[in-house]
């Protein structure tokens, strides 16, 4: 059962201010850049590195990784502590601590450093879910859910993404404009407990990967941080698969789309949400939580779908969570009330 959730957000960055204060100059001469920026569906987002105040675009990857550890530790600690408090658990109760991230790496990693800092037990089991991208929260949930079922111990999943550390040098590639217009920073955590009699039960997970479109979304490690590759054909690929994925998920529980009370759709961008809405026959208000998260927080990679789930915390009934990322990969999870 998912019994607690927490989040931590760095300083807010106004979308228009980010354009006027940095990216207008960064993309000077790129004719479509301003239009892309204003149509991203983002009003505000969050950044540990505000480009108006500091330009990281020429930083090497080593410096960016060192900054990741510095910034991620307090955010991760706040998110996990909030989730444990919401669940009514102490750090010593945790049997497995899983961390998902694709924006920073170090050894010892966040899992070790945060476990020690929070006072989790020395016999704690740990799992790092690395470089899966925007959909990583759902396979992370599946893994911690399996642990909880098998071991009858509570587990915590933390998704911590600091995309602002990967601003790239000025280029004319429009996929870079799209990435810089959408992506944001956040940490989000959930607690999963055995037989709690409250919260939401993870009732099913379905995955689908279309390797024929693997080049449509990439996240490459370069000497200047991590670089996003993003094809405009991604929504088209999602439109071919999302209906079958959701049908398989709901059929396994004997449900239909009209039985779903809440839709936590990863807001990869406005067109992504449009495609999911239209292919599933949803009303616009049914994806309202995802639109709000995109507008207020941007696309925070793996943490985003957990933020949308927190928006739907008071929904009474089944909830479907969906996220999409490199592969191209679609993941969906069904969460049932206790």
N, C-alpha and C positions, 0 to 999 in steps of 0.2 A: 504494500500500500504506500502511495506517495502521501506522506503525512506532514511535510514541512517544506517551505521554499524560502529562499532569500536571494537578494540581489545587491549589487554594488555598482554604482555608476560614477565614472570620473567627471570632471568639469564639463558643463554643457557648452556646446559650440553651435551658434546660430548658422544655419545653412547659407543665408545670404551674406552674412558677415565673412564666412569662410571664403566665399567666392570673391567678394570685394577686396578682402584683406590679403589673399594669397593666390587663389587658383585662377583668377582673371589674368594675372600676370604670368602664372605658370603655363597657362594654355593660350597665351596671346597668339593670335593668328590662326587658331583652330576654329573654323567658322561655326561648327555645330556645337562647340563646347558649352556655350551659355544656355542653349536650348536644352541640351541633355541635363545640365545641372538643375535647371528650373523645373524639369519634368520628372525628377527622381522620386517625388512623393515624400521628400524629407524636409521638415521644417527646422528641427533641432536634432543634434546628436551629441556624442560624448567623445572626448579625446584626452588621453594622458599627455599627448604632445600636440598642442595647438599650433597649426602651421603658421598662424598669424604671428605668433611669438617666437617660434623656432622652426627653422627649415631643416628637416632631417633627410631631405632627398639625396644628399651626397654622402650620408653616413654609410659606413661599411656594415656588413651583417653582424660582425662581432659586437660592435658598439650597440646595435639595435637589440641584440639578445641580452646584453648586460642591462640595458634599460628596461627590457621586458621583465626581468626578475625583480628589479627595483620597484616597478609600478604594479606588477601583478600580485605580489605578496600581500599588501594591505587590502587590495580589492577582493582577492580570493578569501582572505580571512574574514572580512566583513560579510561576504555572501554566505559562507559556510556557517559562520556563527549565527547569522540570522535564520538559516534553515533549521539548524539544530534547536534554536530557541522556539521556533514555530512548532516543531515536532515535540517539544518537551523532553529532549534528550541532552545528555552531557557528551562531550567529546570521547570520554572513555567508554561509551556504549557502542561506538562504531566498530564494525568488523571489517568493512571494506571501504576504502576511500579511492574513488576514481576521479581522474582529472582529464577533461577533453580540451585540447587546444591545437590550433594550427598556426599560431602567430608568434610563438616563442618557445625556446628550448634551452635547458640547462641541466646539468647533472652534478650534484643532486637536484632533482626537479621540484616543481611546486608541490607534488604529492608528498615528498619527504619533508620539505621545509615547512609546509603548512601543518602537516600532521604533528610535527614536533612542537611548532609554535602554539597550536591549539590544545595540546595535551592529549592527543589521541594515543592509544596504547602502543607499546613497543612491538607487540605481536600483530599489529594491524596489517591486513593485506591491502595491497595498493595496485592500481591499474592506471596506466597512462594511455589515453586514446589520442594519438597524434596524427596531424596532417590529413584528417578525413574531410575537413572543411565544414560547410554550413549544416550538414545533416548529422554531425557527430553526436549530438545530444541523444538521438533516438537509439542508435546502437549502444551508446553508453548506458542508457536506461535499461536496455535489454540485458546487458551484462550484469549490472548491479541487481536487477530483478532476479536473474538466475541465481546469483549468489545468495540473496535473501531467502529464496525458496529452498535452496539446497542446504544452507547452513543455519537458517533460523536466527540470523543476526542482522541488525540494521546496517545500512550502507548509505553513503553519501556520494552524489555525483556533482562535480563542479565543472562548469564550462567557463573558461576565462579567455577572452580574445581582445587583443590590443592592436587593431588594424591600423591605428594612426601611426604606429611605429614603422609602417612600410610604405609611406609616401614615396613615390618613384620620381626619378628625374623627369623633367619636362620632355614629353614625346607627343607626336601627332596622332598616336593610336587612340581611336575613340573608345576602345574597351578600357583603357586606362582612365579616361574621363568618367566613364560610367562607374568604374570601381571607386574612384575617389569621391564621386557624388553620393554613393550609397553607404559605404562601409563606416563602421563606428566601433566604439569600445564598450565592453560590459563584462561583468562577471555575474553568473547566476548559478544557484545551487539548489538541489532537491534532496530530501531524505526519503529513503524507501525502507519500510519496516515490515516484518512478518506479522500477519494476522492482527493488525492493529484495530480493526473494527471501525476505522474512520479514514477519511481521505479518499483517494482514488486508487483502484486496483489496475495494474498493468495487465490487460486482458489479451493482448495480441500485438505482434509486430510483423510487418511485411516489408520486404526490401525488393527493389528492382534496379538492376544496372544495365544500361545499354552501351556496351563497349564500342559499338560502331560510331558513337558520338563522343568518344573520350576526349577529342581535341577541342570540344566546345567550351569546356571550363577547365582551366588549369591554375595551379598555384605553385610557381617555380621558385626554388631557392636560388638567388643570384648573389653576386658580390655586394650588391646594394639592396639587401633585404629581400623580401618575398614579393614576386610580381604576379598579379592576376591576369589571366587570359580569359576573356568572356565573349563568347559569340552571341550575336543577336538572334541566333536560331535556337537558343536554349528554351524559350517558351514553346516553340513548335514541338520540340522533343518531349517536353513535359505533357503537352496536350495528347500525345500518343499513348502515354503510359498511366497517367494519374487515375483515370477512370477504372482501369483494371486493378490497380494497386488497392484502391479504396474498396472496390467490390470484393476482392479477396479478403481484405481485413474484416469487413462487416459480415460477409457470408460465414466466416469462421465463428462468429458469435451469434448468428441467427438474426442479424439486424439489417435494416435498410437505411438509406441515407436520411430519410425523413425521421428516423428514430434518434439521430445524433442531435444533441442539445448544444454542442459547442464545437467550433472548428478552429483549431490552432494551426494556422498555415504559416510556414516560414515566409516572411515578407522579403523574398530575394530582390524584389523590385515591383513597381506597379504592374508591369505586364505579366509577371509571374502570378500575381494575385488575380488578375483578370482571367487568365487561362484556367486556373483552378476553379474559380467561380463559375465560368461558363461550361467547362467540361463536366462538372459535377451538378450543374443545374441549381446552384445556390443563389439566394438573394444577396444583394450587396451588403445588407446588414449582418448577414451570417459570417462575413469575413471582416467585420468592422474592427474586431480586436487586433487583427493583423495590420490593417490600415493604420490604426492608431499607433501601434508600436513602430511601424515604419516612419510615420510622421514625427513622432516624439523622440525616437531613439536611433533611427537608421537601421541598417542591416549589421548586426553585431555577430555575424557568423554563427558558430554553434550555440551561443548563448541566447539567440533571438527567439527560438521556439519556446524556450523556458520562460522568457519574458511574456510571450503571448499566453502561455498556460496560466501565468500568474494573473493576467488580465481576466481570465475566465474562471478564476477560483470560486466564484459564487454560482456558477452554472450548475443547475440540477439535472443530471442525466449524463449519458455517454458523451465523451469528448474524443475527437479524432485529432491527433497531432501529426503534422506532415512537414518534412524538410527535404531539401534537394541540394545536391552538390556535385563535385567532380565525379566523373565516371562514364556518362552522367548517371547519377544514382538518385533514386527516390526512396525514402524511408517513411513509413507511416506506423503509428501506434494507436491502439484503442485503450482508453482509460475509462473504467467503469466506476460508478459510485460505490461506496462501501455498502 
